[in-house]
């Protein structure tokens, strides 16, 4: 193996061990939690190494980079997750290569995603991104919890989209355990409305243990696997 392969293999082993230990502490089976490796800003060569090491799911959050990388690595049979902020005029294009779109935070995106999925000739899996900011705080990405049910209904009604569940990011500077506890409560409400929406994508390099404790089925890990992000010119 090359030095980079050795590095990624060691990092992957550490992250997988963290997931396994977190599952044990939460009385969950390690197989209940899927690792999505976020390859943003890293080259396609790293994606190939990751695939060789058994990674099946990769995440990207910039459309242009994601589109090019997915095309370059099309032979690997990976599942591509789009996890970044999504512009409505790019939604159809993202649906043409992304297998999972995790960042649907407003109904305006749904028609474009549905059209792109139809043009591609296959369904696209969707997660609704919900804001975990405290009430009264300025919201970052994510639908306000008060509007979550309406957006879930819109996604569920789209012909070429498959509602899979929720995605969220713990607010900066907040207690991730408390934030993910709010997410677990929101998830319970959504499951009453849409029992098929069982996925919960939450947790990153610094807080994945808290997310697993709260019931995450997918964790999105970048730097803990790939290292510090390279400088972008």
N, C-alpha and C positions, 0 to 999 in steps of 0.2 A: 504494500500500500504506500501511497505517497504521504508526505508529511501532512498535507491537508486532509487526506482521508483518515489518517490516524487521529488528527485533531477533532474532526467531526464525529468520528466513532466514539471517542472518549466523552465528548460533550453529550452526544445522544444517550450514551449509557448512563451518565449522571442524571439527565432529565428524566429518562424512563424510570430510574430508581426513585427519584423524587415523586413521580406520579404513583408508583407502586406503593411507596411508604404512605403517601397521602391517602390513597385508597384504603390501605390497611387501617389507618387511624379513623377513617370514616366508615369502616365496616362495609367497604365496597370491593368488588373484584377489579383488579387492574384493567381487565379487558373492557370495563364499562367506560373507560376514558380514552378518547382518540387524540393523538398528538398531531396538531397541524403545525408544521414548521414554516415560519414566516421568512421568506427569502428576499424580501424587499432590499434593493440596492446590491444584492449579491449576484454573481454571474451564474449563467446557466450551467457552467461547469460544476458549481457547487450543488445545483439541483441534481445533476447526474450522480455525483458522489452520494448524496442523500438517498437517491433511489436505490443505489447499490447496497446501501446500509439498511434497507427495508422501510424507508419512509414512503408512505403512499399518498399523503395529503400535504399540499403546500399552499401557503397563503401569500397573496400579493395585495398591495393597496394603492397602486398607481396604474391606471388603465394602460397607458402606452407601454410601460415596462412589462406589465403582466401579459398583455397581448403578444408581445414579441417573444417573451420567455416561454409562454405556453406553446407557441408555434415551433420554437427551436427544440423544445423537449417533448413534442407530440408523440414520439415513439416510445416514451417511457410508461404510458398508461397511468399517469398520475391523476389524482382528483384535485382540480384547481379551485381554491377558495378566494373569492374577491372580498376583502375585508375593509377596504378603505371607503372614505366618503365618496359618494356616487352622484355625479351630475346627471340630470334627467336626459340631457341630449347625448349622453354616453351610455345610457342604460342598455339599449339594444345591442350596441357593439360589445359590451361586457358579457351579455348573455350568450353571445356567439362562441365564446371560448371558456367561460367560467362554468364549472359544474355546480358550484355552490356560491350564492351571493349572500354574504352575511350582514350586509350593512343597509338593509332596506328600512329607512326611517321615516318615509312619507309616501303617501298614496300616489303622488305624481310620478314615482319611479316605476310603478307596477306595469303600466301599459307598455312602456319601452322594453322592459325586461321580457314581458310576455311576447311581444313582437319578435324580439331577437331570438328567443327560444323557439318560436314557431319557424323562423327562417332557418334555424340550425337543424330543425327536425327532431328535436328531443326536449324533454322537460328539464327545467333548471330548478335545483333545490334552493330554497330561500329561507333565511333567518331574518326575523324582524329585530332590528337593533333598538333597544330601549335605553333611555337615559336613567342613570342611577344617581344623578345629582340630588342633593337634599332639596326639599320643597323650598321655593323662593330663591334658590341659587340660579345663576346663569347657566342655561343648558348648553352642553357641548353636543356632540353627535348623539342621536338617539331620539326616538319619539317620546314625548311626554307620557308617563304612565297613564294619565287620564284619557289619552287618545289611543292607547295600545289596542284595546278591543276592536275599535273601528278599523285600524290598519290590518290587524290579523284577519278580519273578515274580508277585506279587499284582496289581500294576497291569496287567501284560501279560495276565492272565487275566480282567480285567473286560470284560464284554460291550460296554459303551458308551463305553469309554475307549480311547484310542490312545496307547501308550507311544512317546514321541518321543526321550527321552534324559535328560540330567542337567542340573541347575542347581546353582550353588554361589556363595557369597560369600567372598571372601578375608577371613580373620579380622582384626579391628582390630589394628593395630600389628605385623602380621606382614609378612614379605616376600611380596608378591603373586606374584612369579615362582616362588618355592618352593611356595606354596600351589597355584598353578595347575599346576605340574608334578605334584603329587600328584593333582590332579584328572584330568590327562591319563592317568595310570596307571590310575586307577579307571575312567575311560571305556573304556580298552582292555579291561579285564576285563568290563565290562558288554556291550560289543559282541560278545564271545565268547558270552555268554549270550543276548543279544537283538540280533542284527545290524541290526534295523530302528531301534534307538535311537541315531540318528546326530546328534541335536541336542545342542549343548553351550552352555548359556546361562551366561555368566560375563563378568565385567568391567563396571565402572561408569565414572562420569565420571573418576575418578582413576587407574584401573588397566586401562583397556580394552586398551592396547597389550600388556600382559603376557598378558591373556586371549587375544587374537588369536594371539600367539606359541604359546600352548598348545593352539590348535585350536578356540577358541570359534566357534560358528556364529551366535550371537546375543549382542549386548551390550546392557545395560540402562542407558540414560543419562537422567538427570533434570536435575540442576543445570547441566551444561554446555550444555544446550539451552535450558532454561526460566529459568535464573537461580536465585537464592536462593529457597528456599521461603517463601511468605508466612506470616505469623504466624497460627496457628490459635487461634481464640477458644474 
